[in-house]
Amino acid sequence: MKVDYFEDTDSAMFTFREGADYDDSEEIFDGFVIDFDKSGRPMGLDVYQDASKFFDRSWLRRHAYHGEEKMGSMIRDAPPEEKD
């Protein structure tokens, strides 16, 4: 997961998966928007206002992506197969 935090607007973006084909967005709570791919799976969450009211500001600063490392995916493209 990649976290971007913008102190000047107190907004945050949580990217779960990159490279998927974007399809639609839905505001699920005032200021919280989820982006979905063409298969209906979540790609990310945008908290476009008052992020520090919901997330600890020091955590956001610590975990904010600064381009040093490659992000891993937190959501699988498909559910894991069950083993018998």
N, CA, C and O of each residue as an XYZ file, in Angstrom:
336
protein
N       0.847     -1.173      0.000
C       0.000      0.000      0.000
C       0.889      1.231      0.000
O       1.916      1.273      0.678
N       0.488      2.215     -0.756
C       1.211      3.480     -0.812
C       0.351      4.552     -0.149
O      -0.853      4.632     -0.390
N       0.978      5.369      0.683
C       0.278      6.451      1.369
C       0.891      7.770      0.910
O       2.110      7.941      0.937
N       0.044      8.692      0.492
C       0.466     10.058      0.197
C      -0.305     10.971      1.135
O      -1.524     10.856      1.261
N       0.415     11.886      1.799
C      -0.246     12.825      2.703
C       0.149     14.233      2.302
O       1.326     14.520      2.082
N      -0.835     15.104      2.210
C      -0.630     16.481      1.796
C      -1.073     17.400      2.937
O      -2.262     17.654      3.126
N      -0.082     17.893      3.693
C      -0.397     18.705      4.873
C      -1.117     19.995      4.527
O      -1.979     20.441      5.285
N      -0.779     20.604      3.393
C      -1.395     21.887      3.048
C      -2.903     21.785      2.848
O      -3.622     22.756      3.084
N      -3.389     20.630      2.420
C      -4.831     20.428      2.246
C      -5.406     19.437      3.256
O      -6.607     19.167      3.251
N      -4.555     18.901      4.117
C      -4.932     17.872      5.100
C      -5.720     16.754      4.409
O      -6.800     16.357      4.847
N      -5.134     16.267      3.313
C      -5.749     15.175      2.563
C      -4.759     14.028      2.431
O      -3.548     14.215      2.546
N      -5.295     12.840      2.188
C      -4.447     11.651      2.079
C      -4.991     10.738      0.998
O      -6.196     10.658      0.764
N      -4.058     10.051      0.344
C      -4.430      9.052     -0.654
C      -3.776      7.735     -0.267
O      -2.574      7.681     -0.005
N      -4.570      6.681     -0.233
C      -4.097      5.343      0.065
C      -4.278      4.526     -1.213
O      -5.406      4.259     -1.629
N      -3.175      4.133     -1.828
C      -3.236      3.368     -3.067
C      -3.037      1.904     -2.731
O      -1.986      1.508     -2.228
N      -4.051      1.104     -3.011
C      -3.988     -0.332     -2.729
C      -3.345     -1.093     -3.884
O      -2.555     -2.014     -3.673
N      -3.692     -0.697     -5.109
C      -3.202     -1.385     -6.306
C      -2.935     -0.357     -7.387
O      -3.761      0.521     -7.635
N      -1.782     -0.465     -8.031
C      -1.470      0.391     -9.167
C      -1.532     -0.431    -10.443
O      -1.354     -1.649    -10.419
N      -1.783      0.241    -11.550
C      -1.747     -0.430    -12.834
C      -3.051     -1.053    -13.282
O      -3.141     -1.540    -14.409
N      -4.066     -1.051    -12.430
C      -5.364     -1.603    -12.833
C      -6.096     -0.561    -13.673
O      -5.786      0.629    -13.605
N      -7.047     -1.002    -14.449
C      -7.832     -0.107    -15.297
C      -8.951      0.536    -14.484
O      -9.912     -0.125    -14.089
N      -8.808      1.840    -14.242
C      -9.802      2.588    -13.472
C     -11.154      2.564    -14.175
O     -11.237      2.634    -15.401
N     -12.219      2.462    -13.364
C     -13.562      2.489    -13.925
C     -14.448      3.544    -13.285
O     -15.098      4.313    -13.993
N     -14.487      3.595    -11.956
C     -15.458      4.456    -11.292
C     -14.991      4.800     -9.890
O     -14.099      4.154     -9.339
N     -15.604      5.826     -9.321
C     -15.348      6.235     -7.937
C     -16.671      6.377     -7.211
O     -17.705      6.651     -7.820
N     -16.624      6.186     -5.899
C     -17.833      6.334     -5.096
C     -17.469      6.993     -3.775
O     -16.554      6.544     -3.085
N     -18.182      8.055     -3.421
C     -17.984      8.693     -2.124
C     -18.778      7.888     -1.099
O     -20.007      7.840     -1.153
N     -18.064      7.255     -0.161
C     -18.717      6.370      0.796
C     -19.036      7.056      2.114
O     -19.834      6.555      2.907
N     -18.414      8.198      2.345
C     -18.610      8.997      3.548
C     -18.134     10.391      3.172
O     -17.289     10.522      2.287
N     -18.633     11.408      3.795
C     -18.246     12.768      3.437
C     -16.719     12.925      3.447
O     -16.092     12.850      4.503
N     -16.131     13.140      2.276
C     -14.686     13.308      2.156
C     -13.914     12.038      1.865
O     -12.696     12.098      1.696
N     -14.576     10.884      1.801
C     -13.926      9.591      1.551
C     -14.400      9.031      0.209
O     -15.583      8.733      0.043
N     -13.482      8.890     -0.744
C     -13.816      8.393     -2.072
C     -13.002      7.139     -2.365
O     -11.781      7.132     -2.205
N     -13.680      6.080     -2.792
C     -12.999      4.843     -3.185
C     -13.003      4.772     -4.713
O     -14.026      5.010     -5.356
N     -11.841      4.440     -5.279
C     -11.718      4.212     -6.721
C     -11.789      2.717     -6.983
O     -11.207      1.917     -6.250
N     -12.515      2.345     -8.046
C     -12.689      0.944     -8.409
C     -12.149      0.684     -9.808
O     -12.173      1.563    -10.669
N     -11.658     -0.544    -10.025
C     -11.210     -0.928    -11.360
C     -12.397     -1.480    -12.157
O     -13.520     -1.525    -11.654
N     -12.147     -1.891    -13.375
C     -13.214     -2.377    -14.263
C     -13.872     -3.661    -13.761
O     -14.965     -4.008    -14.207
N     -13.218     -4.370    -12.838
C     -13.802     -5.582    -12.246
C     -14.546     -5.283    -10.951
O     -15.078     -6.196    -10.320
N     -14.589     -4.020    -10.549
C     -15.295     -3.642     -9.328
C     -14.470     -3.749     -8.066
O     -15.000     -3.582     -6.967
N     -13.178     -4.024     -8.201
C     -12.310     -4.145     -7.022
C     -11.736     -2.783     -6.651
O     -11.453     -1.966     -7.526
N     -11.562     -2.539     -5.346
C     -11.012     -1.244     -4.920
C      -9.549     -1.093     -5.330
O      -8.752     -2.026     -5.245
N      -9.233      0.118     -5.775
C      -7.859      0.457     -6.150
C      -7.226      1.401     -5.127
O      -6.012      1.383     -4.921
N      -8.055      2.216     -4.496
C      -7.511      3.178     -3.554
C      -8.596      3.953     -2.845
O      -9.776      3.875     -3.187
N      -8.167      4.702     -1.851
C      -9.054      5.532     -1.051
C      -8.469      6.933     -1.008
O      -7.291      7.113     -0.698
N      -9.289      7.918     -1.317
C      -8.887      9.322     -1.267
C      -9.671      9.984     -0.143
O     -10.901     10.036     -0.175
N      -8.950     10.486      0.847
C      -9.572     11.255      1.925
C      -9.231     12.699      1.598
O      -8.145     13.174      1.933
N     -10.148     13.397      0.950
C      -9.805     14.692      0.376
C      -9.995     15.879      1.302
O      -9.765     17.019      0.899
N     -10.407     15.635      2.522
C     -10.512     16.726      3.496
C     -10.420     16.167      4.906
O     -10.883     15.059      5.177
N      -9.826     16.933      5.790
C      -9.774     16.597      7.221
C      -9.214     15.208      7.524
O      -9.706     14.526      8.424
N      -8.205     14.789      6.791
C      -7.622     13.451      7.006
C      -7.127     13.273      8.432
O      -7.243     12.187      8.999
N      -6.574     14.335      9.018
C      -6.020     14.209     10.369
C      -7.092     14.057     11.444
O      -6.765     13.778     12.597
N      -8.349     14.231     11.094
C      -9.433     13.955     12.042
C      -9.688     12.453     12.151
O     -10.249     11.983     13.141
N      -9.275     11.706     11.130
C      -9.530     10.268     11.082
C      -8.268      9.425     11.230
O      -8.334      8.273     11.659
N      -7.127      9.995     10.878
C      -5.840      9.300     10.934
C      -4.861     10.154     11.706
O      -4.872     11.380     11.600
N      -4.016      9.506     12.482
C      -3.006     10.215     13.249
C      -2.036     10.913     12.293
O      -1.438     10.272     11.429
N      -1.887     12.224     12.454
C      -1.042     13.010     11.555
C       0.404     12.519     11.563
O       1.041     12.483     10.510
N       0.937     12.139     12.725
C       2.325     11.660     12.772
C       2.458     10.323     12.039
O       3.490     10.062     11.422
N       1.420      9.466     12.099
C       1.446      8.212     11.343
C       1.444      8.507      9.848
O       2.204      7.900      9.094
N       0.597      9.433      9.419
C       0.550      9.801      8.003
C       1.907     10.312      7.522
O       2.369      9.937      6.444
N       2.537     11.159      8.314
C       3.854     11.694      7.936
C       4.888     10.577      7.842
O       5.680     10.541      6.900
N       4.885      9.663      8.817
C       5.857      8.559      8.837
C       5.688      7.613      7.671
O       6.675      7.115      7.131
N       4.466      7.359      7.278
C       4.192      6.365      6.252
C       4.014      6.946      4.852
O       3.795      6.210      3.890
N       4.109      8.263      4.745
C       3.936      8.882      3.427
C       5.036      8.431      2.480
O       6.210      8.374      2.847
N       4.640      8.116      1.276
C       5.552      7.662      0.227
C       6.358      8.853     -0.294
O       5.811      9.920     -0.574
N       7.655      8.649     -0.415
C       8.529      9.712     -0.906
C       9.323      9.272     -2.127
O      10.325      9.895     -2.477
N       8.882      8.209     -2.771
C       9.518      7.773     -3.989
C      10.758      6.916     -3.809
O      11.419      6.597     -4.798
N      11.102      6.528     -2.582
C      12.326      5.747     -2.374
C      12.154      4.269     -2.693
O      13.062      3.641     -3.237
N      11.012      3.718     -2.364
C      10.849      2.278     -2.523
C       9.681      1.971     -3.431
O       8.782      2.793     -3.608
N       9.702      0.788     -4.003
C       8.587      0.359     -4.851
C       7.487     -0.164     -3.946
O       7.737     -0.893     -2.986
N       6.300      0.214     -4.265
C       5.166     -0.176     -3.441
C       4.743     -1.610     -3.736
O       4.797     -2.062     -4.880
N       4.329     -2.307     -2.713
C       3.739     -3.625     -2.871
C       2.233     -3.491     -2.866
O       1.703     -2.481     -2.404
N       1.547     -4.476     -3.364
C       0.096     -4.425     -3.412
C      -0.484     -4.989     -2.129
O      -0.014     -6.005     -1.616
N      -1.502     -4.327     -1.619
C      -2.150     -4.815     -0.410
C      -3.387     -5.630     -0.757
O      -3.881     -6.385      0.080
N      -3.895     -5.489     -1.979
C      -5.079     -6.218     -2.397
C      -4.701     -7.108     -3.571
O      -4.057     -6.665     -4.523
N      -5.105     -8.353     -3.491
C      -4.789     -9.305     -4.556
C      -5.658     -9.024     -5.780
O      -6.759     -8.485     -5.670
N      -5.137     -9.404     -6.952
C      -5.936     -9.284     -8.171
C      -7.053    -10.317     -8.199
O      -8.085    -10.105     -8.837
N      -6.853    -11.419     -7.519
C      -7.874    -12.469     -7.423
C      -7.726    -13.136     -6.066
O      -6.631    -13.145     -5.502
N      -8.806    -13.693     -5.530
C      -8.695    -14.367     -4.239
C      -7.750    -15.553     -4.333
O      -7.660    -16.193     -5.381
N      -7.041    -15.852     -3.242
C      -6.156    -17.014     -3.258
C      -6.958    -18.308     -3.442
O      -8.096    -18.419     -2.986
N      -6.362    -19.247     -4.095
C      -7.037    -20.531     -4.304
C      -7.011    -21.330     -3.014
O      -6.012    -21.360     -2.296
N      -8.148    -21.982     -2.737
C      -8.228    -22.827     -1.547
C      -7.558    -24.166     -1.842
O      -7.706    -24.731     -2.926
N      -6.821    -24.654     -0.853
C      -6.165    -25.964     -0.997
C      -6.994    -27.001     -0.281
O      -7.554    -26.747      0.785
N      -7.066    -28.174     -0.882
C      -7.851    -29.276     -0.276
C      -7.124    -29.883      0.888
O      -7.630    -30.815      1.514
